[in-house]
Amino acid sequence: MKMRRAALAFVVLGLAACLTALPVSAEAPIVGPDSGLPVPRYVSLKSDRANARRGPGVEHRVDWVYQRAGLPLLVTAESGPWRRVRDPDGAVSWVHSGQLENKRTAYVRGGRLGSAPLRQWPRGDARIVAYLERGVVGRLEACRDGWRYIAVAGRSGWTQAEDLWGADSCGDHAPEG
C-alpha cells in the first residue's frame, strides 16, 4: 500500500511540475530572438524575386524562387537574418529577412465559386464593387468583425476574412493554431 501511495505522489508531483512550466498567458506572443517581433506574424515579399531555401543560410539549397512582390507569408521561426515562412499554399521555406517587409497583404482563396466579392460596406447585402479571383494579392487596410478592407489594383472594399489567407488577424501577431 505504501508503494502505491509513493508512486501516486510521484506522479502527482510530476504533473504539478509540468503544469507550472506552462506559459502564464496564452495571449502573449512569443518574441523572435533576432527581430524582437512576435512569432508567428505575417509579412510580405518585398521584391518579385526571393529564394526559398531548405534551411537558414546560403549554404542551403534553393528549392524554388518566389516571384510575386507583396505575397503574404507567415513567419514561424527565426535564425539570425533568416525567417522560416509558410506561404498561402502551405509550403515552408527559409527566406532572408532583407527580402521581407512588415506590410500586411492578403491572398484571395476565393469563396464557394472560386472568387470573392469585394463589397462597398462590411455587410453581406452591400453593393458588390468587384469580384476578386483566387490568387489575387491585395493590401490589408482594416478589419471589422469577420470582414477585411483590402485594396487591389485601384479598387478597394470589404471582403469576408474567410475568403482570404493572411488576414485572420489584423495585428502583427498571427493567432495560434
ZIZI-V490047 format. One record per backbone hydrogen bond with DSSP energy under -1.0 kcal/mol. CO is the residue of the C=O (numbers start at 1). NH is the residue of the N-H. E is the energy in kcal/mol with one decimal. If there is no record, write none. Layout:
CO,NH,E
CO,NH,E
This chain:
1,5,-2.1
2,6,-2.4
3,7,-2.5
4,8,-2.7
5,9,-2.7
6,10,-2.2
7,11,-2.2
8,12,-2.6
9,13,-2.5
10,14,-2.2
11,15,-2.5
12,16,-2.4
13,17,-2.2
14,18,-2.1
15,19,-2.5
16,20,-2.0
19,22,-1.0
30,39,-3.0
32,36,-1.6
37,32,-3.8
40,174,-1.9
41,75,-3.2
43,73,-2.6
44,101,-2.4
45,70,-2.6
50,66,-3.1
52,63,-2.7
52,64,-1.3
53,94,-2.3
55,57,-1.4
57,60,-1.6
61,54,-2.4
64,52,-3.0
66,50,-2.0
68,71,-1.9
71,45,-1.6
73,43,-2.5
74,86,-1.7
75,41,-1.2
77,84,-2.1
79,82,-2.0
81,97,-3.5
82,79,-2.4
83,95,-2.6
84,76,-3.1
84,77,-1.1
85,93,-2.1
86,74,-2.5
87,90,-2.4
91,87,-2.2
93,85,-3.1
94,53,-2.8
95,83,-2.6
96,99,-2.2
97,100,-1.6
99,46,-3.1
101,44,-2.4
104,140,-1.8
106,138,-2.3
107,165,-3.0
108,135,-3.0
111,114,-1.4
114,134,-1.2
115,111,-1.5
116,132,-3.3
118,129,-3.2
118,130,-1.3
119,158,-3.3
121,123,-2.3
123,126,-1.4
127,120,-2.6
130,118,-3.4
132,116,-2.7
133,136,-1.9
136,108,-3.0
138,106,-2.5
139,151,-1.9
142,149,-2.6
144,147,-2.5
146,161,-2.9
147,144,-2.2
148,159,-2.4
149,141,-3.1
149,142,-1.2
150,157,-2.0
151,139,-2.5
152,155,-2.4
155,152,-3.3
157,150,-2.5
158,119,-3.8
159,148,-3.1
160,163,-1.9
161,164,-2.0
163,109,-2.6
163,110,-1.7
165,107,-2.5
172,42,-1.1
